[in-house]
Amino acid sequence: MGDTERVGFVGAGNIAESMIRGIITSGCLDPGQIVVSDADEKRLIQVHKTLGATIAWSNAENAAQARILFLTVKPAQIAAVAAQIRPVLRPDQYVVSVAAGTSLARARAALGPAPRLCRIMPNLSASVRKSAIGLCAEGPAAAGELGPVHEILGRLGTVFRIDDEQQMAVVTALSGSAPAYYVMMADALIRYGVSQGIPEELATAMILGTMEGSAAWALGARAPLAELWRRVVTPGGTTEAGIDYYAEKGFLDIFVEGLARSTRRAREIGDP
């Protein structure tokens, strides 16, 4: 993007901060080219001091400057934010909704006809440029007009185009929410290690390193994952003892039901 172009974030919460950090560390924009607005002044100033982003003291001021405007707000805030920015939106702008569950139809009705529009579901791994990002546009033609948006998002990880908007709720569970589940599992592993006398610093390095290595191994393997994890299992061995217990307790069924509940909630909060 050009030196004079601006990318705006309406909302300065955790996902916005993660995306801003990833954009800045990628080198594609200077911190001053990123404009942030938020009703929480303390949070706004914190993001400015931490990352160097430019402050806009109103959402309309932010929208008027930005070529690409990310709506990193809660679904319930979309209507109010849209009312504030709609008068200044232009046909050459891109508005990207990051509000979980909010349909393109609802966002379009609130924003009006002016901007090009899409919705995405990233995750907090955007801060280290490793996010999996689901993107849904208003059709194939609209998707083809999102070049600058793809350019920015490509700096934050891998973009996956979702053609069926109904699947975005599932993407929310798999991409948006799942990092919490991975880290929660890592925390449980670490706490178990500590309970058995392993120093916390050592347990943390060991578990997070194992998670990173396991992901790299799975990505590089040319085998189905269901086959891959069985390579770790020796009959009558230590891994089998743990897996047999998980099977007995229905661990995988419980985990999948949690994903299903996350998906249902994404549909509930977006378009009540």
C-alpha positions in Angstrom: 0.0 0.0 0.0 1.1 3.6 -0.6 2.8 5.7 2.0 -0.2 8.0 2.3 -2.9 5.3 2.6 -4.6 4.6 5.9 -6.0 1.4 7.4 -8.6 2.0 10.2 -9.7 -0.1 13.1 -13.0 0.8 14.8 -12.6 -0.9 18.1 -9.2 -1.4 19.9 -9.8 -4.7 21.7 -7.6 -7.8 21.7 -8.2 -8.9 18.1 -7.6 -5.3 16.8 -4.3 -5.1 18.8 -3.2 -8.5 17.4 -3.9 -7.5 13.8 -2.3 -4.1 14.2 0.8 -5.7 15.7 1.0 -8.2 12.9 0.6 -5.5 10.2 3.3 -3.3 11.8 5.8 -6.1 12.2 5.3 -7.2 8.6 6.6 -3.8 7.5 3.8 -3.2 5.0 2.6 -0.1 6.9 4.2 2.4 9.3 2.4 2.6 12.7 1.2 6.1 11.8 -0.7 4.8 8.8 -2.9 2.7 11.1 -5.8 4.7 12.7 -7.7 3.4 15.7 -10.9 4.6 17.3 -12.7 3.3 20.4 -15.2 4.5 22.9 -12.8 3.4 25.7 -10.3 6.3 25.8 -7.9 4.5 28.1 -7.8 1.5 25.8 -7.3 3.7 22.8 -4.3 5.5 24.4 -2.8 2.2 25.5 -2.8 0.9 21.9 -1.4 4.2 20.7 1.5 4.1 23.3 2.2 0.4 22.8 2.0 0.2 19.0 2.2 3.8 17.7 -1.1 3.7 15.9 -2.7 7.1 15.2 -5.7 8.0 17.3 -9.0 9.1 15.8 -11.3 10.6 18.4 -14.5 9.5 16.6 -15.4 6.6 14.4 -16.5 9.0 11.7 -13.1 10.6 11.7 -11.5 7.2 11.4 -13.8 6.1 8.5 -13.2 9.3 6.6 -9.4 8.7 6.6 -9.2 4.9 5.9 -9.1 3.1 2.6 -9.6 -0.2 4.4 -11.7 0.0 7.6 -11.9 -3.0 10.0 -14.9 -3.2 12.2 -13.4 -5.0 15.2 -16.4 -4.5 17.5 -18.9 -6.8 19.1 -22.0 -7.8 17.0 -24.3 -5.8 19.2 -22.3 -2.6 18.4 -22.5 -2.9 14.6 -25.7 -0.9 14.1 -24.5 2.0 16.3 -21.1 2.1 14.6 -22.6 1.9 11.2 -24.9 4.9 11.9 -21.8 6.9 12.9 -19.7 6.1 9.9 -22.3 5.7 7.1 -22.4 9.4 6.1 -18.7 9.4 5.3 -18.3 6.1 3.6 -17.1 6.1 -0.1 -17.4 3.6 -3.0 -13.6 3.3 -3.2 -13.4 2.1 0.4 -13.3 -1.4 1.8 -15.1 -2.2 5.0 -14.2 -5.5 6.7 -16.5 -6.8 9.4 -14.8 -8.8 12.2 -17.9 -9.0 14.3 -18.6 -12.7 15.0 -21.8 -14.1 13.5 -22.8 -10.8 11.8 -24.1 -11.6 8.3 -23.1 -9.7 5.2 -26.7 -8.8 4.6 -27.0 -7.3 8.1 -23.8 -5.4 7.7 -24.7 -4.2 4.2 -28.2 -3.0 5.4 -26.5 -1.0 8.2 -23.6 0.5 6.2 -25.5 1.3 3.0 -24.4 0.8 -0.6 -21.1 2.8 -0.7 -18.3 0.6 0.5 -17.0 -2.7 -0.8 -17.8 -5.2 2.0 -16.5 -8.5 3.3 -16.4 -10.3 6.6 -13.5 -12.2 8.2 -12.8 -14.4 11.1 -9.1 -14.2 12.2 -7.6 -15.2 15.5 -5.0 -13.8 18.0 -2.2 -15.5 16.1 -2.4 -12.5 13.8 0.0 -10.8 16.2 2.8 -13.3 15.2 1.5 -13.4 11.5 0.3 -17.0 11.9 -3.4 -16.6 11.8 -5.8 -18.7 9.9 -8.3 -16.2 8.4 -11.7 -17.2 7.0 -13.0 -14.6 4.5 -16.5 -14.3 3.0 -17.5 -11.8 0.3 -20.8 -10.9 -1.2 -20.2 -13.2 -4.2 -17.5 -14.2 -6.6 -17.4 -10.7 -8.3 -17.1 -9.0 -5.0 -14.4 -11.4 -3.9 -12.4 -10.5 -7.0 -12.4 -6.8 -6.0 -10.8 -7.3 -2.6 -7.1 -7.1 -3.7 -6.0 -4.5 -1.1 -7.8 -6.4 1.7 -6.1 -9.7 0.7 -2.7 -7.8 0.6 -3.2 -6.8 4.2 -4.6 -10.1 5.5 -1.9 -12.0 3.7 0.6 -10.3 6.0 -1.2 -11.8 9.1 -1.3 -15.4 8.1 -3.2 -17.6 5.6 -6.5 -16.5 4.1 -9.1 -19.1 3.4 -12.0 -18.0 1.1 -15.4 -19.2 2.4 -18.0 -19.2 -0.3 -20.9 -20.5 1.8 -21.6 -17.8 4.4 -23.3 -20.3 6.7 -20.0 -21.9 7.2 -18.6 -18.8 8.8 -20.1 -19.8 12.2 -18.1 -23.0 12.0 -15.0 -21.1 11.0 -15.5 -19.0 14.1 -15.4 -22.1 16.3 -12.4 -23.7 14.4 -10.3 -20.6 13.9 -11.5 -17.8 16.0 -12.1 -19.7 19.2 -9.9 -22.8 18.9 -6.6 -21.0 19.9 -8.2 -20.7 23.4 -8.7 -24.5 23.4 -5.2 -25.3 22.3 -3.7 -22.9 24.9 -6.1 -24.3 27.6 -4.9 -27.8 26.9 -1.2 -26.6 27.0 -2.0 -25.0 30.4 -3.4 -28.2 31.7 -0.3 -30.1 30.5 2.0 -27.5 32.2 0.0 -27.6 35.4 0.3 -31.4 35.5 4.0 -31.2 35.0 4.4 -28.6 37.8 2.2 -30.8 40.1 4.7 -33.6 39.5 7.7 -31.5 40.5 8.9 -30.1 37.1 9.8 -26.4 37.4 7.1 -24.2 35.7 9.6 -22.5 33.4 10.9 -25.9 32.2 7.4 -27.4 31.8 6.2 -24.4 29.8 9.1 -24.5 27.4 8.7 -28.2 27.0 5.0 -28.2 26.3 4.9 -25.1 24.0 7.9 -26.5 22.1 6.1 -29.8 21.8 3.0 -28.1 20.5 4.9 -26.1 17.9 6.9 -29.2 16.8 3.7 -31.3 16.6 2.0 -28.8 14.4 5.1 -28.6 12.1 5.2 -32.4 12.0 1.5 -32.7 11.1 1.7 -30.0 8.5 4.7 -31.7 6.8 3.5 -35.2 7.0 2.0 -36.9 4.0 -0.5 -39.0 6.0 -4.0 -38.5 7.4 -4.0 -37.1 10.9 -5.9 -40.1 12.3 -3.1 -42.3 11.1 -0.4 -39.9 12.2 -1.2 -39.7 15.9 -1.3 -43.5 16.0 2.4 -43.6 15.2 3.0 -42.3 18.7 1.1 -45.1 20.3 2.9 -48.3 21.2 0.6 -51.2 22.3 0.7 -51.5 26.0 2.8 -48.3 26.3 2.5 -44.9 28.0 0.6 -43.1 25.3 -2.0 -45.8 24.9 -2.7 -45.7 28.7 -3.6 -42.0 28.4 -5.6 -42.5 25.1 -7.6 -45.4 26.5 -8.6 -43.3 29.5 -9.7 -40.4 27.2 -11.8 -42.8 25.1 -13.4 -44.3 28.3 -14.4 -40.8 29.4 -15.6 -39.7 26.0 -13.1 -36.9 25.7 -13.3 -36.4 22.0 -17.1 -36.4 22.0 -17.1 -33.8 24.7 -14.6 -31.7 22.8 -16.6 -31.8 19.6 -19.8 -30.9 21.4 -17.9 -27.8 22.8 -17.2 -26.8 19.2 -20.8 -27.3 18.2 -21.9 -25.1 21.1 -19.4 -22.4 20.0 -20.8 -22.6 16.4 -24.4 -22.3 17.7 -23.4 -19.3 19.8 -21.8 -17.6 16.8 -25.1 -17.9 14.9 -27.1 -16.6 17.9 -25.1 -13.5 18.7 -24.7 -12.3 15.1 -28.3 -12.1 13.9 -30.6 -12.5 16.9 
